[in-house]
Amino acid sequence: MLTGSESGRAGAVRWLFTDRAGGVSVDPYSSLNLATHVGDASGVVSENRAAGLTLLSGAGALASMRPTHGTGVAVVTAAGESEDVDALVTTEPGLALLALGADCVPVVLFDLAAGVVGAVHTGWRGLRDDVVGAALSAMLGLGAQGQRIEALLGPAICGPCYPVPAERAQEIEGVAPPAVGTCKDGQPSIDLRVGISYRLARRGVSARYVGGCTAEDSRYFSHRRDGITGRQGAFVVLDRA
């Protein structure tokens, strides 16, 4: 059972944000690791992904990604794993999309009226280079409209837990000023979800948070806290007719 996961539905769109519980991976990936690129056994990851899909009753297949902290977007129509992309977009009913994260933000995007959904992995480079904006542009190309798109931002490291070098903070301040803050020890920090929300709002898209801070809450995978570890995920799917 995925004990700490959070799921929901909006019309024909179903979504699921997982934590680390309920899978079959062993340390250091225990237990619901959804990533194939972190050293876990591929068969175990497949079993974990299947466990996630069982909670998405409208899903018949899965499209996933191997994120690279870039701005690549794949428009997908069939199951499979896309390499070197950090965003997936589809209009295909029954095809679930999966974005990964372990401090980075897994983002779900959807336009109910147009029947377009997206899943995005966003770290500090993705925030700087606007990978979510690239995903929005791909969705608009498939018939979505900006004022109708909704965004869900999954569990991620919070600002006070994410100290960064001054030059990195300056880069982010240039594109998303509200994301830059200060940690308790005085170091500059970045709040990824605040930054993504800011960039989305400038395009007329509202966002809400799902889940808490990955570094503070041991229910989640956190690369910054644990080093070698698994990845939780965000699934999104359009119901089949």
C-alpha positions as CSV (number, residue, x, y, z in Angstrom):
1,M,0.0,0.0,0.0
2,L,1.2,3.5,-0.9
3,T,0.7,4.8,2.6
4,G,1.9,8.4,2.3
5,S,1.0,9.1,-1.3
6,E,-1.4,11.8,-2.2
7,S,-3.8,11.5,-5.1
8,G,-6.7,13.4,-6.6
9,R,-9.0,13.9,-9.6
10,A,-10.2,16.9,-11.6
11,G,-12.7,15.9,-14.2
12,A,-11.1,13.4,-16.5
13,V,-7.6,14.0,-15.1
14,R,-6.2,11.8,-12.3
15,W,-3.0,12.5,-10.5
16,L,-0.8,10.8,-7.9
17,F,2.2,12.1,-5.9
18,T,4.2,9.3,-4.2
19,D,6.5,9.2,-1.3
20,R,9.1,6.4,-0.6
21,A,6.7,3.9,1.1
22,G,5.0,0.9,-0.3
23,G,7.5,-0.5,-2.8
24,V,9.9,-3.4,-3.1
25,S,13.3,-1.7,-3.4
26,V,16.0,-2.3,-0.8
27,D,18.4,0.2,0.8
28,P,19.5,2.7,-0.2
29,Y,16.5,2.9,-2.6
30,S,13.9,1.6,-0.1
31,S,11.2,1.2,-0.9
32,L,9.1,2.8,-3.7
33,N,11.9,4.0,-5.9
34,L,10.5,5.0,-9.4
35,A,13.8,5.9,-11.2
36,T,15.7,3.6,-13.5
37,H,18.8,5.9,-13.6
38,V,19.9,5.8,-10.0
39,G,21.4,2.3,-9.8
40,D,18.4,0.3,-8.6
41,A,17.5,-3.0,-10.3
42,S,15.3,-2.4,-13.4
43,G,12.9,-5.2,-12.5
44,V,12.3,-3.8,-9.1
45,V,11.6,-0.3,-10.5
46,S,9.1,-1.8,-12.9
47,E,7.3,-3.4,-10.0
48,N,7.2,-0.2,-8.1
49,R,5.9,1.7,-11.1
50,A,3.2,-0.9,-11.6
51,A,2.2,-0.3,-7.9
52,G,1.7,3.4,-8.7
53,L,-0.3,2.7,-11.8
54,T,-2.7,0.5,-9.8
55,L,-3.9,3.7,-8.1
56,L,-4.6,5.4,-11.5
57,S,-7.6,3.4,-12.7
58,G,-7.7,5.3,-15.9
59,A,-4.1,4.3,-16.8
60,G,-3.3,1.6,-19.2
61,A,0.4,2.4,-20.0
62,L,3.2,4.5,-18.7
63,A,5.5,7.1,-20.3
64,S,8.5,8.1,-18.2
65,M,11.7,10.2,-18.4
66,R,15.4,10.1,-17.7
67,P,15.8,13.8,-16.5
68,T,19.0,15.7,-17.2
69,H,18.2,19.1,-15.7
70,G,17.6,20.5,-19.2
71,T,14.5,22.0,-20.9
72,G,13.8,19.1,-23.3
73,V,10.1,18.3,-23.8
74,A,8.7,15.1,-25.4
75,V,5.2,14.9,-26.8
76,V,4.4,11.3,-26.2
77,T,1.7,9.0,-27.6
78,A,2.8,5.6,-26.4
79,A,4.5,3.9,-23.5
80,G,8.2,4.1,-23.0
81,E,11.0,6.0,-21.4
82,S,12.2,9.2,-23.0
83,E,15.9,10.1,-22.5
84,D,17.4,13.5,-22.1
85,V,14.1,15.2,-21.4
86,D,12.7,16.8,-18.3
87,A,9.1,17.2,-19.4
88,L,6.4,15.0,-21.0
89,V,3.2,16.1,-22.6
90,T,0.3,14.1,-24.1
91,T,-3.3,14.1,-25.3
92,E,-3.5,10.3,-25.2
93,P,-6.2,9.0,-22.9
94,G,-5.0,6.1,-20.7
95,L,-1.3,7.0,-21.1
96,A,0.1,8.0,-17.7
97,L,3.0,10.4,-17.5
98,L,5.6,10.2,-14.8
99,A,7.9,12.9,-13.5
100,L,10.6,12.2,-10.9
101,G,12.2,14.0,-8.0
102,A,14.2,13.7,-4.8
103,D,14.4,17.4,-3.7
104,C,13.7,18.7,-7.3
105,V,10.0,19.5,-7.9
106,P,7.8,17.0,-9.8
107,V,5.1,19.1,-11.5
108,V,1.7,18.1,-12.9
109,L,0.0,20.3,-15.6
110,F,-3.4,19.9,-17.1
111,D,-6.0,21.7,-19.2
112,L,-9.3,19.8,-18.7
113,A,-11.1,21.4,-21.6
114,A,-8.4,20.6,-24.1
115,G,-7.6,17.2,-22.8
116,V,-3.8,17.9,-22.5
117,V,-1.6,16.9,-19.5
118,G,2.0,17.3,-18.7
119,A,4.6,16.1,-16.2
120,V,7.8,18.0,-15.5
121,H,11.0,17.6,-13.4
122,T,12.3,20.9,-12.2
123,G,15.5,21.6,-10.2
124,W,17.4,24.9,-9.9
125,R,18.6,24.7,-13.6
126,G,15.1,24.0,-14.7
127,L,13.8,26.9,-12.8
128,R,16.5,29.2,-14.3
129,D,16.0,28.0,-17.8
130,D,12.2,27.6,-17.5
131,V,11.5,24.0,-18.3
132,V,8.0,24.4,-17.0
133,G,7.5,27.2,-19.5
134,A,8.8,24.9,-22.3
135,A,6.2,22.3,-21.2
136,L,3.5,25.0,-21.3
137,S,4.5,26.0,-24.8
138,A,4.2,22.3,-25.9
139,M,0.8,22.1,-24.3
140,L,-0.4,25.2,-26.1
141,G,0.8,23.7,-29.4
142,L,-1.6,20.8,-28.6
143,G,-4.6,23.1,-28.1
144,A,-4.4,24.0,-24.4
145,Q,-5.0,27.6,-23.3
146,G,-2.9,29.3,-20.7
147,Q,-5.7,30.6,-18.6
148,R,-7.2,27.1,-18.3
149,I,-4.0,25.3,-17.4
150,E,-3.7,24.2,-13.7
151,A,-0.5,23.2,-12.0
152,L,0.3,21.0,-9.0
153,L,3.8,21.2,-7.5
154,G,4.8,18.1,-5.6
155,P,7.1,17.4,-2.6
156,A,10.4,19.3,-2.8
157,I,13.2,20.7,-0.7
158,C,12.1,24.0,0.9
159,G,14.0,27.3,0.9
160,P,15.5,27.1,4.4
161,C,16.8,23.6,3.7
162,Y,18.4,24.6,0.4
163,P,21.5,26.8,0.8
164,V,23.2,27.6,-2.5
165,P,26.3,29.6,-3.6
166,A,25.8,33.3,-4.0
167,E,26.3,33.2,-7.7
168,R,23.5,30.6,-8.1
169,A,21.2,32.7,-6.0
170,Q,21.9,35.6,-8.3
171,E,21.0,33.6,-11.3
172,I,17.7,32.7,-9.9
173,E,17.0,36.2,-8.6
174,G,17.3,37.4,-12.2
175,V,14.3,35.2,-13.3
176,A,12.3,34.5,-10.1
177,P,13.2,37.0,-7.3
178,P,10.7,35.7,-4.7
179,A,12.5,32.3,-4.8
180,V,15.7,33.7,-3.2
181,G,16.0,33.9,0.5
182,T,18.3,33.2,3.4
183,C,19.0,30.1,5.5
184,K,19.2,30.3,9.3
185,D,23.0,30.4,9.1
186,G,22.9,33.3,6.7
187,Q,23.7,31.5,3.5
188,P,21.6,32.4,0.4
189,S,18.9,29.9,-0.4
190,I,16.4,29.0,-3.1
191,D,12.8,27.9,-2.7
192,L,12.1,26.0,-6.0
193,R,8.4,25.8,-5.6
194,V,8.1,29.5,-4.9
195,G,10.2,30.2,-8.0
196,I,8.1,27.9,-10.2
197,S,4.9,29.4,-8.9
198,Y,6.2,32.9,-9.7
199,R,7.1,31.9,-13.3
200,L,3.8,30.2,-13.8
201,A,1.8,33.2,-12.5
202,R,3.6,35.4,-15.0
203,R,2.0,33.2,-17.7
204,G,-1.4,33.3,-16.1
205,V,-1.2,29.8,-14.5
206,S,-2.0,29.3,-10.8
207,A,-0.3,26.6,-8.8
208,R,-0.8,24.8,-5.6
209,Y,1.5,22.6,-3.5
210,V,1.1,18.9,-2.8
211,G,3.2,17.5,0.0
212,G,6.0,19.0,2.1
213,C,9.8,19.4,2.3
214,T,11.7,16.4,1.2
215,A,14.8,17.2,3.3
216,E,12.8,17.6,6.5
217,D,10.4,14.7,6.1
218,S,11.9,11.2,6.1
219,R,8.8,9.8,4.2
220,Y,10.4,11.3,1.1
221,F,13.5,10.6,-0.9
222,S,16.0,13.4,-0.5
223,H,19.3,13.5,-2.4
224,R,20.6,16.4,-0.4
225,R,19.9,14.5,2.9
226,D,20.8,11.0,1.9
227,G,23.1,11.1,-1.1
228,I,22.5,7.9,-3.1
229,T,18.8,7.3,-2.9
230,G,15.6,6.7,-4.9
231,R,13.1,9.0,-6.5
232,Q,9.5,9.7,-5.8
233,G,7.2,10.7,-8.6
234,A,4.2,12.5,-9.9
235,F,1.8,10.5,-12.2
236,V,-0.9,12.2,-14.3
237,V,-3.3,10.5,-16.7
238,L,-6.4,11.4,-18.8
239,D,-9.2,8.9,-18.3
240,R,-10.0,6.7,-21.2
241,A,-13.5,7.2,-22.8
